[in-house]
Amino acid sequence: MPIKDSGMMAFVAAWASKAVPMDIWVGLKAQTVSYTYDDNQPINPLIEEFLPSFSYADGTTFDPATGYQLGATKLAGDCLFLKQSSGFSVMDSKCNKLKGFICQWASKYF
């Protein structure tokens, strides 16, 4: 479930404490690789640059400069999740451990 504002964050934290028995996955950080050829570099003219890009759990783009950051002070790890044992505060980690998730039902009639 994408948590894009403080109201949704408050709802998820209150509801999840009774319904989800584990940490909850929020989103991930992907990297885009940019390659530039520079003739002025005699030893290694191919310059490789890694550009981080964030996305919400629904796949929409997250901009750290303008988006709601869930109270996080730093978004450094590959996966972002709400840690159950710390009151569902935002944490980051590698994407190698099982996390719970919350689905947002989307009706075709609404």
C-alpha positions as CSV (number, residue, x, y, z in Angstrom):
1,M,0.0,0.0,0.0
2,P,1.5,3.4,-0.9
3,I,1.7,5.6,2.1
4,K,1.8,9.1,0.5
5,D,0.6,11.3,3.4
6,S,0.6,11.5,7.2
7,G,-3.1,10.5,7.5
8,M,-2.4,7.2,5.7
9,M,0.7,6.7,7.8
10,A,-1.4,7.1,11.1
11,F,-4.0,4.7,9.8
12,V,-1.5,2.0,8.8
13,A,0.4,2.3,12.1
14,A,-2.8,2.0,14.2
15,W,-4.3,-0.8,12.1
16,A,-1.1,-2.8,11.5
17,S,-0.3,-3.1,15.2
18,K,-3.3,-5.4,15.6
19,A,-3.4,-7.0,12.1
20,V,0.1,-7.6,10.8
21,P,2.5,-9.6,12.9
22,M,5.7,-8.4,11.3
23,D,7.4,-5.5,9.6
24,I,5.6,-3.9,6.7
25,W,7.2,-3.3,3.3
26,V,6.7,0.3,2.0
27,G,8.8,0.6,-1.1
28,L,12.2,0.3,-2.7
29,K,15.1,2.2,-4.1
30,A,16.2,1.4,-7.6
31,Q,19.2,2.6,-9.5
32,T,19.4,3.9,-13.0
33,V,22.8,3.7,-14.7
34,S,23.9,6.5,-17.0
35,Y,26.8,6.1,-19.3
36,T,28.7,9.0,-20.8
37,Y,31.7,8.9,-23.1
38,D,34.3,11.6,-22.4
39,D,37.1,12.1,-25.0
40,N,39.0,14.2,-22.5
41,Q,39.6,11.2,-20.2
42,P,42.5,9.2,-21.7
43,I,42.5,6.3,-19.3
44,N,38.8,5.6,-18.8
45,P,36.6,7.6,-21.2
46,L,33.4,5.7,-20.4
47,I,31.9,7.3,-17.3
48,E,29.4,5.3,-15.3
49,E,27.0,7.2,-13.0
50,F,24.4,5.5,-10.7
51,L,21.3,7.6,-10.1
52,P,19.0,6.5,-7.3
53,S,15.2,6.5,-8.0
54,F,12.6,5.8,-5.4
55,S,9.2,4.3,-5.9
56,Y,6.1,3.7,-3.7
57,A,4.8,0.2,-3.2
58,D,2.3,0.8,-6.1
59,G,5.2,1.6,-8.5
60,T,4.6,5.3,-8.7
61,T,7.6,7.5,-8.5
62,F,8.6,9.0,-5.2
63,D,10.6,12.3,-5.1
64,P,12.4,12.6,-1.8
65,A,12.5,16.4,-2.2
66,T,8.7,16.8,-2.3
67,G,7.1,13.5,-1.2
68,Y,6.0,12.5,2.3
69,Q,9.0,10.7,3.8
70,L,7.2,8.9,6.6
71,G,9.2,10.8,9.2
72,A,12.5,9.3,7.9
73,T,15.6,11.4,8.2
74,K,17.6,9.3,5.8
75,L,16.6,6.9,3.0
76,A,19.7,4.9,2.3
77,G,18.9,1.2,2.0
78,D,17.4,-0.6,-1.0
79,C,14.1,-1.5,0.7
80,L,12.1,0.8,3.0
81,F,9.8,-0.8,5.6
82,L,7.9,0.1,8.8
83,K,9.5,-1.7,11.8
84,Q,6.9,-3.2,14.0
85,S,9.1,-3.3,17.2
86,S,9.7,0.4,17.0
87,G,6.1,1.6,16.6
88,F,6.2,1.2,12.8
89,S,8.9,3.8,12.3
90,V,10.5,3.9,8.9
91,M,13.7,1.8,8.5
92,D,15.8,0.8,5.5
93,S,17.6,-2.5,4.7
94,K,18.7,-4.8,2.0
95,C,15.8,-6.6,0.3
96,N,16.6,-10.0,1.7
97,K,14.1,-10.6,4.5
98,L,10.5,-11.3,4.5
99,K,8.2,-8.4,5.2
100,G,4.5,-8.1,5.5
101,F,2.4,-6.0,3.2
102,I,-1.0,-4.3,3.0
103,C,-3.0,-4.4,-0.2
104,Q,-5.2,-1.6,-1.3
105,W,-8.3,-2.9,-3.0
106,A,-9.2,-1.0,-6.2
107,S,-12.8,-1.6,-7.4
108,K,-13.6,-1.2,-11.1
109,Y,-16.9,0.3,-10.0
110,F,-15.6,3.3,-8.0
